[in-house]
Amino acid sequence: MRCRTRKWETKMSVRNVLIVGGGFTGLTAAIALAQRDVKVTLVERAKAWARVGHGLTIQGNALRVFRELGVLDEILEKGQPENSLTLYFADGRVMAEMPTPRTGGEDLPATIGALRPDLHEILVQKAESLGVEIRLGRELVSFDQQADSATSVLSDGTTETWDLIIVAEGIKSKTRPALGITEDRAPSGLGIWRAVTSRLPEMTGGIAYPFEDDGGAYKVGYTPVSADQCYIFVLCRPERTDNGLPDWQEVKRLMANFHGPFDYLRESITEDTFLNFQEIEWIFATDTWHQGRVVALGEVVHAVPPLIAQGAAQCVEDSLLFAEYVTQEGDLEELLNAFEARRIPRVKGVVDASLQLAHWELNPGTPGADPGRVMGQALMALVPAP
């Protein structure tokens, strides 16, 4: 770890914060800090919030954070709770019913499925109600450090000074190298298609596995997000196959050999279905996440393949715990080091499990492969609060 000699005497010296990025990490950090009487300004490169995006699975430990932030009821109203997952063979036969560990405690659902834009809107409204200033169409160009502050230069030309700058730009962050973080995003060997489509009332969450690599999907899964909709994911090769098919027909091709409830899901995909494809990349910064008074959180420093649905959960855990640390009295450098020492081992468990599962996806038939065990152990380790 880099040697740091500068100390800042603080008596809750963090009172004025800039957050760069308006995703889940940035918004939850904004809410948690504003609730602790910190003045927060959040900048987001998008010129307007847009209701686009797919669904997501929110694990119980994320729900625990949302309860602390005071938005749990609104999220539960929008989402669809699930406490177990059905594993299928590709031909539609049930392989196993797997109870999902209640990572947020017994008083919360194990998971909920929700639409990403619904969750985002709830967080934006909560942040604004707490007085967070949100500036759209702006991003961080550069920063300078002072002994007890950091100065930002934004893309609109403004220069301002803050007690702390939080970088929450996501895995493609341009600021990360300026913090001395040497890790960069790396390929996982996997790609993913995502869609939201209709479902039958009796269809609860499930994942199906093929018998062999036949050029189709590595696996297909779905999570209910409302009474009549579900989020579908199709795990596949990391590059979009150049076969002349439009996106909706390519997804149907990848799902062709998956049956049972997946027949209905496949046929529900049409040319009007909103589809998103991306290569799955990952990153994990194991040294430090900050330099002076500029700190990286969330997927800037840890992003993993979505194989145990912990990406968003780990981001919002970052935000809540970070706010608790930096609003304590004490030396800020020591508080930041203590925060990282507490967070990095917990995130490492998620990273290790996710990469192991990705390896098995790419190498079916690996001797000793036991995805259910690894997934269950990784989630059980998250039951204690972060």
Secondary structure, DSSP 8 states (H G I E B T S, - for coil): ----------BS---EEEEE--SHHHHHHHHHHHTTT-EEEEEESSSS------EEEEEHHHHHHHHHHT-HHHHHHHSEEESEEEEEETTS-EEEEEE---TT-TTS-SEEEEEHHHHHHHHHHHHHHTT-EEEES--EEEEEE-SS-EEEEETTS-EEEESEEEE---TT-SSGGGGT-----EEEEEEEEEEEEE--TT---EEEE-SS--SS-SEEEEEE-SSSEEEEEEEE-SS---SS--HHHHHHHHTTT--THHHHHHHH--TTS-EEEEEEEEEE--S-SEETTEEE-GGGTEE--SSSS-HHHHHHHHHHHHHHHHTSBS-HHHHHHHHHHHHHHHHHHHHHHHHHHHHHHHSTT-TT--HHHHHHHHHHTTSS--
